[in-house]
Amino acid sequence: MNEFQIKPAIQFGANALTKLRTLQGQRALIITDQAMVKFGIAEMVGQHLQANQMVVDVFADVTPDPDLAVIANGMKAFVAAKPDVVVAVGGGSVIDAAKGVIYTLSQGGQLQHKPYFVAIPTTSGTGSEVTAFSVIKSNTEKWVVVDEYMLPDLAILDPALVKSVPAAITADTGMDVLCHALEAYVSNQASDFSDALAEKAVQLVFAHLLDCYLQGSDLQAREKMHNASCIAGMAFTNASLGITHSLAHALGGKFGVPHGRANALLMSQIVAFNADFTGACDTPAAKKYARLAAMLGLPAADYREGVRSLLVGIDVLREQLELPANIQACGIAEHDFNTALTAMVTLAEQDNCTPTSPRSASAIELETLYRQSFLSASLT
């Protein structure tokens, strides 16, 4: 017997942020970062909550790739504020940190009642607002924690909050959306339900990501990519992910490569691996990739042609977004990369995303995928 969860509630479109004025509660804690304070977004969120007579406290010390110290400080802020509503405002790091705070407090017996949890993403990438996943850093390792307790109760998708995201971040986070959808689509836990979401997310990315990158003020394109990020998140919180993410987590933890960019640089090599592109190219993943290519209007007369078309599409999009041509182009010296390789492979093997990969990969195969992506992100 299988299960597919539809949670949280989602408020989307123009002026979605006004939903905050309808929330029930007496005390709210906004968890965010300094950028959201600087640009006035945290204050705007606070004003909506205060309009509903809530007392509002702010914890604004979340950093990119939040570590255990950030979680500990957030826990202290939570205990001091005693909120019945928590609102995470920011990118994936902020939402992941808020999840980490709530989860750790519950595990430590310090949380009698879970607060009403609202996630407001300000990037279109992680889908963290609708997932049970949280990525927390410890030293140079990234830990992927998965627990349904961390699912938000409400996600608010307001395109006005992403219209000023810089082009480079738009590219990185947009490719993360594509990777989420592709990995959920071929996961060994995929279902008809997750497939429908993954297919739609892929279509939206290919239709609108480049427009967001070239013309960030295009609110229609921004809204479509914001929706795509959330839809892909719904797909992978149910179906999970694969070794693109496993390898990207280890690479990002060791060398600080932004997560979406790391996925973009590994994606083509792993699509080809999952499809057995250099072999018979008739794996279950190959058949699904070919179906996606056909849905995108790309040549797909047979499985191999469909996989090739999808690889070309990924490579062209990555080039249009002016992302690096390979891992080495991120400024990583070959000697340093080789020195870290064994440890990164070990971390990837232990990653929570690895068991749901559609094709098992040995340590040697994971190392080969890293080496190939170090030299070239493209297969075409």
Secondary structure, 3 states (H helix, E strand, C coil): CCCCCCCCEEEECCCHHHHHHHCCCCEEEEECCHHHHHCCHHHHHHHHHHCCCCEEEEECCCCCCCEHHHHHHHHHHHHHHCCCEEEEEECHHHHHHHHHHHHHHHHCCCCCCCCEEEEEECCCCCCHHHCCEEEEEECCEEEEEECHHHCCCEEEECHHHCCCCCHHHHHHHHHHHHHHHHHHHHCCCCCHHHHHHHHHHHHHHHHHHHHHHHCCCCHHHHHHHHHHHHHHHHHHHHHCCCHHHHHHHHHHHHHCCCHHHHHHHHHHHHHHHHHCCCCCCCCHHHHHHHHHHHHCCCCCCCHHHHHHHHHHHHHHHHHHCCCCCCCHHHCCCHHHHHHHHHHHHHHHHHCCCHHHCCCCCCHHHHHHHHHHHHHCCCCC
